[in-house]
Amino acid sequence: MEDSRHEEFRQDDFRKSTRAWLEENCPPAMRTPMPEDEIVWGGRNPVFKNPDSKVWLERMAAQGWTCPTWPGEYGGGGLNKAQSVILAEEMQRIRARNPLNSFGISMLGPVLLETGTHEQKMEHIPAIVRGEIRWCQGYSEPGAGSDLASLATKAVLDGDDYIINGAKIWTSYADKADWIFCLVRTDFEVPKHSGISFILFDMRSKGVTTKPIKLISGNSVFCETFFDDVRVPASNLIGKLNDGWAIAKRLLQHERTMISGFGLGGGRAARGSQNTGLEAVAMAYRGDQGRLSDPVLRDQIAQHRIDSEAFAFTSQRSAQEAKQSRGPNATSSMLKNYGCELNKRRYELLLRAMGTQALGWESVNPEDFGPQELAAARDWLRSKGNSIEGGTYEIQLNVIAKRVLGLPDMTSMLAKQEN
Amino acid sequence: MSLVLNEDQEMLKDTVRGFCRDQASVKVLRHLRDTRDPLGYSKNLWSEMCALGWAGMAIPEDCGGFGFGYGGLGIVLEETGRTLFPSPLVATVLLGATAINLGGSEAQRQHFLPAVASGELLLALALEETAFHNPARIVCRAEKSSAGFKINGNKTFVLDGHIADKLILVARTSGETDSKDGISLFIVDNNSAGLHIDRTWMADSRNTANIRCVDVEVTAADVLGEIDKGYEILEKTLDIGRIGLAAEMLGSIKEVFERTMEYLKQRQQFGVVLGSFQALQHRAALMYSEIELCRSAVRKAFSELDGTQENIPDLASIAKSKLSEVFELVSNEAVQLHGGIGMTDEFDIGFYLKRARVVQQCLGDAAFHRDRYATLNGF
């Protein structure tokens, strides 16, 4: 009893000091909703469209609060779970922006902390915390999509280096990234899952080229990435040789947890905040005396919002349950799938709510289409990728069927892929 | 707010599950149906449940209850939902006692609630007048008379109507048919002159009745809450009822889903178990995902009901619409995935299918609650 009360006092203190620090250090401009083009990705050549976002990043990074729960010895915030929740709540309270968006934080970092050597952590973790290095993920290949483990990019030992040859595809922002975490085949003689290793290297290395892929939305966030006799120090290999598949799977769970967050958009925007909810847009275009004029659309938007709320409750419940275990679990497949489907449904409903005003591709005269209207079509197209990236919808259903429901495998081929 | 059961709640769950497994399995419902039992529930088992304190779970301590909150009642409903166990829990405790607790005078609360907790008194809410839930569409009229009020009108789909000692009857004392103003609640004795109660036999074999009121006399002391202002109590009662029914549905959904998964793991065709076919695995995985959302919707509603009490109408509509929808999905899939055997009366799966459709209609189906949710949220 005494202990828990003591703990409560300590948390109160932490909340007070955190609140004061944020009040003093978070620039006013960083307390407004963040437009897409002001997201900070960091890296060697960082772009700060809003100069205040540079200040904000530097201050947060100095505290280690870009990665609040990572150990202090590697530059992280060293906070315990309760403190990190308080920090998040206090940031939410003043609507502080996320200072840094980074695959280093959401994907590589957690895995590196779990499996890396002390030297590897010293080399990479502090730079991730400070946003100095922008990372990309070298997983999928032209011949290895859902069947990721059949990847063929090979790494052959030559003295103290590996020589890497092959090609990756769907590498997010490879053309802007400084380093890559990459799956390579280091043994061709064993079953496919047993010959894969996980390695890090600099994208400036000789023999690395990238080529952006233009998507149906007109944007190019993904690249083709080619490796032609790229020389990488053997010390850059993470974990044991040929043990890369286990690391890859672990990292995919972190990635799913991140992508499932997309689905929260609909639910969270719903209450409190103005004009961002789907139904608010629909009312602006098709409202009639306080009610949506199309009864079918109204019913489907209500269903979408109900599902979004129930999904948000499920994310909360999953987080509470995860406290009892460690890290993301098999539920991440369910959350990823449901979140993605909600996001896709949301954009389909948005198009129906806005009619042809959502289908403009460019605006010659300002009165043709507004910026939000132009964004609608692009975002709708972008959402189609949600159920393909990070393990397709169908692969996630396989994972749920087997890992959660315990249904047996039809073929040993599928068994190897997922186990 | 915790969306995970605490230790006490886990213990209660184990106790109720054990009771249902040992004494209140689907066999009980089947037996009541096959013997056309005149009461449609087991008096002995109900006494036992009351002795275990389950009828008094959500009743305050100063009214003879245990003040364990609605969360406790929700757990009992969820577990009895697993075996489709028919008891006065919904009509008497969830709806009747809630209405009296929320709207009754101190004298009414002290008079009725201890009797509910001890199992001596059964209640029923006489609300619906058409084949569709519509709590404001009240035609049944109560007009001033020398003794107090004289009630005329018809009620349908009254849960436990033929076994209740007292009815809580919703009648119009003023206003137009669809108006929320002018609705009043009356506590009516089942022996009242002019009250005609006919049991109806529904597909799910649970208790319902049609009721006709011909010049039924009640006094001013029988009014629950204020004249013309009954709708507010009614609406709050209905929301708690919707959340409770969602908990009952959650139990039924989980049980019928688990039985289906067991069957997929056992039944062999083409030399392999059915569950190894990917087409079936994906359907199972989709159901699992929907059921996860159902669990969260129910837990969230109960945690707010026993906590902040914020957004209860929203949460009730979320839970009732989501659970109604998913119970339909899972009960349909259960029959299909069981194949021919799922179509036989000997197998229990059909009971879940039938219950799904009846409980769906209770206090508003999925479409009713989507419409209500949209209205509550201004679109």
Interface residues (C-beta under 8 A of the other chain):
Chain A: A270 E279 A280 A282 M283 G287 G290 R291 L292 R298 D299 I301 A302 Q303 R305 I306 D307 E309 A310 F311 F313 T314 Q316 R317 Q320 E321 T331 M334 N337 Y338 E394 Q396 L397 N398 I400 A401 K402 V404 L405 G406 L407 P408 D409 M410
Chain B: S2 L3 V4 M261 L264 K265 V272 V273 G275 S276 F277 Q278 L280 Q281 H282 A284 A285 L286 Y288 S289 E292 L293 C294 R295 S296 A297 R299 K300 D314 S317 I318 S321 K322 A367 H369 R370 D371 Y373 A374 T375 N377 G378 F379
